[in-house]
Amino acid sequence: MPAVKRLTHAVLLALACAAPAVSQAGTLDYTLYAGLEHSNNITLSSDNPISENVLTPGATFQFSQMGSTFQANVAGTLEYRKYLENHFDSQTQTQIVGQGNWTVMPDRLDFSVEDYAGVQPVDQLSADSPDNQQQTNVLAVGPTLHMRFGDATRGQFELRYINSYASKVDEFDSNRGMAAFRLFRDLTPTDTISGNVEYQDVNFKNQPSDANYKREEAYLRYTSQLAHFDADVMLGGTRLNFDQGRDHSSPLLRVQIGWQPTLRNSLTVAGAYQYADAATDMMTTPSVYGLGSTDNASRAEALDPFANTGGLGRGSLSGIGVGSAVIGSQVYKEKRFEATWNWKSERLNITVSPAWNKLRYIDDSTFNQTGKGLSVGVGYRVTPTLTLSGFGTADRLTYDTINRTDNTVRLGLDLGQQWNRHWSWHASVARERRTSDAVGQSYRETEFFVGVVYRR
């Protein structure tokens, strides 16, 4: 299916999640924006920089509904990028993270839809120029059967069809079937423990049959939701059975902990030790791959297309940033840790986010990598309506097999003003520099951006 049609289907799916519930008092917020970006090195070339001006009209939306028959949480951005100097063809890009659930029979049967769409690199080893970007989409649909075994114990059985698609790298395209059984026990009104068994059959459309595999997982999960503390901990194991007889096993650990000791301070820590692939990670940790979040705490950022300017990688001066996934069929062992500390007062906001990850691929070690990063953002409210923000990111990515290390530093400033309830503007400048062991992959770039936003 052509990329434009796939993109259209992703947008229509997100709107379909929202449409049945608008009449049920769901909350729909949106923004319309337009911006003009100038880059003095749009191709991120080491020796042949190309200057380009880019017009970027777009829209963002956030829909939430918690009704008795329909529940949904969908956030998305749709952007058109027009290259005014005609060095590249115009692009339409979308970013969507959405979950929708229809209650077919109360307390018995639900039908769920999840969609994760974003922009990822075609070749992670090459610079992130406009022709090294592609649209990706992961869709999961299926029923959930609920069972009640008492006041504090319940179970559910899930069936899911999962489809992954990339507009340029067809090795990513797959069809997956997933079945899961979960048994929940409420320990307190805020604490729950569950036992989970999952089976997944993964079949790639454009790969040899030996790339297909069965994934079996069993794990315990503990969740806690308190006023100033939340925890989500998963511990178990994973076994992969490839069609050609290869087997791999590994422990499974995922942790996410949030703590708000005071009204001004908050800390979030997350980590993972697991077997994964690009499609699985996009569904389980969408924010890691630049797909945003649909939780209520991120609602304002989801609606502001220029929020957290510079913190998500290339393209972040406009509404959609480019992720960092290696798009393909390969399975890797992932070790990941990240943390975010935020402090805010009436006028000052400070965010510090360190991150570390290590990927080890099962079949091809070319992309074996270790990444370290630090992101810092400072926002100061100059007046009640005018905010000056500074940001900086430093990343070190080492490819162990090919003896390559990329060091990337990005610094910038953003000035934004809220004219009135509906209108605001932003002006940003960013400077990015990469030094690399690979020939032709070092570069310098300066970006300027001005944009105006209308918020419903």
Protein Blocks (a to p, Z undefined) as FASTA:
>chain_A
ZZklmmmmmmmmmmmmmmmmmmnopacdddddddddddfblnopaklccddddddddddd
ddddddfkbccdddddddddddfkopaccdddddddddddddfbghkbccdddddddddd
fblmbccdfklcccdddddddddddddebjkbccdddddddddddfklmmlpccdddddd
dddddfblkbccdddddddddddfkbcfklgccddddddddddddfkbccdddddddddd
dfkopacddddddddddddfbfkbccddddddddddfklmmmmmmmlnonapabfklmmm
mmmmkgoghinoghilmmbdcdfbdcdjbdcdddddddddddddfkbccddddddddddd
fklmklgccdddddddddddfblmbccdddddddddddfklopacddddddddddddfbl
mbccdddddddddddfbghiaccdddddddddddZZ
